[in-house]
Amino acid sequence: MPPRRPTISQTKKPRQARSAELVAAILEAAVQVLAREGIKRFTMARVAERTGASIGSLYQYFPNKAAILFRLQSDEWRQTTEMLRTVLQDRERAPLERLRTLVRAFIRSECAEAEVRGALDSVAPLYRDAPEAREARAEGDGIIEAFMAEALPGVPQTTRDTATDLVMSTMAALGKEFSESPRSDAEMDAYADAMADMFCAYLETLGRKGGWPTGGGEPSPLRPPAPVWSR
């Protein structure tokens, strides 16, 4: 028989303001322990100590440390999904301007949360197949697919799917690698802009193949505003 996985659901949900504040304090303490101690030294006792609450209080809401880690990961999924929705569904801006904004926000997020995200990645097998994980992936995928359909309406679905996979997987891989070292704001923005330039050029090429204008001074519906340095 395969080994039994630990329970990752909260023991109970907070129903009062005081309970909600305690859960928020537990999660904040958990982030601090992960950042300072790492996953190998992450324990319920250390979280309780940093929270300033009894370990029994933790067990009222979380049956084990896996449940705390899963809650942190679930919160990260929701934040990522909200970032995708806020940026990619902003139809006041051209598609590639949105993509550039997304890359910048993503790189800054990766760098700000590098230590905690690395710790969560190390225990990903505990919750990779959880219903919440599948739902988060499906919601995020839907937002991205809708954006690509809007950005590349004349491009075949299979090509859009390839573009989606290439852009998102490259952004995730390069963002993770880049965030492994401390970075200044200027370094983050320069790296994000270079990555966005690459993605924008790729999507514009696909757009032209799909029937967007290629000359005569007529602007592409995809094209973002000119970079600041060229104005």
C-alpha atoms as one frame of an Amber mdcrd trajectory, in Angstrom:
protein
   0.000   0.000   0.000   1.250   3.525  -0.732   2.210   5.555   2.342  -0.647
   7.496   3.869  -0.445  11.206   3.293  -0.935  13.571   6.226  -4.191  15.450
   6.589  -3.850  18.866   4.986  -7.245  20.385   5.733  -7.720  22.868   8.558
  -9.227  21.335  11.689 -11.831  24.100  11.815 -12.507  27.470  10.237 -12.373
  30.635  12.358 -15.850  32.046  12.932 -15.109  35.022  15.163 -12.833  38.027
  14.706 -10.506  36.864  17.483 -10.189  33.417  15.918  -9.515  34.911  12.490
  -6.803  37.120  14.006  -5.182  34.077  15.614  -5.164  32.154  12.333  -3.641
  35.181  10.573  -0.962  35.378  13.287  -0.231  31.658  12.920   0.215  32.004
   9.176   2.435  35.072   9.517   4.551  33.245  12.098   4.760  30.240   9.774
   6.106  32.456   6.976   8.746  33.875   9.323   9.825  30.418  10.512  10.087
  29.168   6.936  12.135  32.188   5.866  14.516  32.022   8.828  14.701  28.325
   9.658  13.889  26.550   6.404  11.612  23.607   5.830  13.760  21.109   7.761
  13.385  23.049  11.004   9.762  23.982  10.424   7.684  22.584  13.297   4.405
  23.318  15.008   6.335  24.140  18.192   8.446  26.800  16.459   5.370  28.340
  14.848   3.590  28.410  18.205   6.600  30.029  19.855   6.801  32.768  17.234
   3.025  33.277  17.316   3.114  33.700  21.098   0.249  31.225  21.487   0.087
  27.775  23.008   0.671  24.838  20.698  -2.803  23.665  21.649  -4.191  26.816
  20.036  -2.499  25.865  16.777  -3.984  22.388  16.862  -7.464  23.883  17.146
  -7.101  25.086  13.550  -4.341  22.998  11.980  -3.896  19.245  12.642  -0.208
  19.289  11.668   2.485  21.336   9.955   1.449  19.982   6.541  -1.918  21.688
   6.975  -0.225  25.019   7.697   1.997  24.636   4.635  -1.016  23.745   2.508
  -2.874  26.844   3.704   0.135  29.009   2.819   0.278  27.413  -0.616  -3.484
  27.832  -1.106  -3.176  31.517  -0.255  -0.332  31.841  -2.775  -2.481  30.196
  -5.461  -5.299  32.653  -4.781  -2.940  35.618  -4.898  -1.450  34.451  -8.189
  -4.896  33.896  -9.692  -5.995  37.357  -8.573  -2.854  38.877 -10.108  -3.599
  37.140 -13.410  -7.207  38.319 -13.336  -6.389  41.918 -12.413  -3.670  42.332
 -15.027  -4.777  40.188 -17.957  -8.469  41.135 -17.854  -7.767  44.884 -17.887
  -9.113  45.599 -21.361  -8.369  49.315 -21.044  -4.821  48.446 -22.126  -3.388
  46.679 -25.175  -2.676  42.946 -24.704   1.099  43.241 -24.827   1.063  46.105
 -22.351  -0.815  43.789 -19.999   1.695  41.016 -20.604   4.573  43.373 -19.804
   2.842  44.414 -16.581   2.296  40.780 -15.641   5.958  39.889 -16.147   7.068
  42.799 -13.960   4.606  41.895 -11.206   5.561  38.231 -11.385   9.310  38.860
 -11.124   8.855  41.178  -8.156   6.614  38.618  -6.471   9.116  35.820  -7.080
  11.957  37.847  -5.567   9.911  39.023  -2.580   8.787  35.506  -1.666  11.760
  33.440  -2.863  12.651  31.841   0.472   9.115  30.865   1.405   8.231  29.694
  -2.104  11.323  27.501  -2.220  10.330  25.879   1.062   6.797  25.266  -0.184
   8.086  23.767  -3.421  10.062  21.221  -1.432   6.870  19.784   0.080   4.710
  20.151  -3.024   4.046  16.364  -3.272   1.894  16.672  -0.148  -0.722  18.767
  -1.916  -0.040  18.618  -5.655  -3.165  16.529  -6.340  -5.481  18.196  -3.826
  -8.817  19.479  -5.213  -7.790  23.036  -4.315  -4.654  22.649  -6.424  -6.619
  21.428  -9.435  -9.176  24.221  -9.058  -6.481  26.893  -8.782  -4.685  25.593
 -11.855  -7.934  25.420 -13.835  -8.944  28.972 -12.908  -5.519  30.382 -13.726
  -5.370  28.450 -16.995  -8.784  29.811 -17.977  -7.689  33.410 -17.445  -4.523
  32.909 -19.487  -6.326  31.080 -22.291  -8.924  33.860 -22.543  -6.134  36.437
 -22.730  -4.352  34.534 -25.506  -7.613  34.183 -27.454  -8.099  37.947 -27.233
  -4.477  38.720 -28.091  -4.202  36.249 -30.991  -7.696  35.827 -32.458  -6.493
  34.835 -35.918  -4.060  32.213 -34.653  -4.998  28.493 -34.515  -5.877  27.128
 -31.089  -2.992  24.662 -31.125  -0.540  27.491 -31.755  -2.079  29.573 -28.972
  -1.785  26.595 -26.621   1.887  26.254 -27.485   2.420  29.988 -26.948   0.670
  29.835 -23.585   2.790  26.931 -22.396   6.021  28.487 -23.663   5.393  31.914
 -22.125   4.172  30.699 -18.738   6.697  27.892 -18.279   9.576  30.141 -19.340
   8.436  32.926 -17.020   8.158  30.489 -14.096  11.525  28.826 -14.715  13.469
  32.033 -15.316  11.710  33.816 -12.464  12.637  31.049 -10.037  16.273  31.054
 -11.137  16.531  34.850 -11.077  15.002  35.105  -7.589  17.554  32.748  -6.030
  19.935  35.691  -5.524  19.157  39.051  -3.857  18.107  41.650  -6.443  17.641
  45.400  -6.442  14.484  47.029  -7.780  16.420  48.216 -10.829  17.714  44.708
 -11.517  14.223  43.232 -11.206  12.703  45.751 -13.593  15.517  45.425 -16.137
  15.258  41.639 -16.125  11.457  41.704 -16.342  11.546  44.174 -19.233  14.033
  42.029 -21.142  11.866  38.969 -20.628   8.755  40.897 -21.655  10.525  42.136
 -24.808  11.161  38.508 -25.748   7.559  37.450 -25.138   6.113  40.489 -26.917
   8.261  39.912 -30.006   7.166  36.281 -30.089   3.443  37.100 -29.820   3.712
  39.856 -32.414   5.275  37.354 -34.809   2.381  34.971 -34.198  -0.077  37.831
 -34.602   1.315  38.796 -38.001   1.080  35.184 -39.131  -2.524  35.237 -37.968
  -3.385  38.234 -40.144  -2.431  41.363 -38.193  -1.106  44.307 -40.236   2.572
  44.110 -41.185   3.243  47.469 -42.800   1.919  50.765 -44.102   2.251  52.427
 -40.698  -0.865  50.738 -39.363  -0.299  49.764 -35.699  -0.655  46.209 -34.524
  -3.544  45.651 -32.060  -1.034  43.728 -29.934   1.690  46.323 -29.722   2.282
  48.011 -26.367   3.362  51.653 -26.057   6.969  52.389 -27.024   9.506  51.914
 -24.205  10.289  55.029 -22.211  13.844  55.214 -23.536  12.619  55.442 -27.158
  10.168  58.301 -26.645
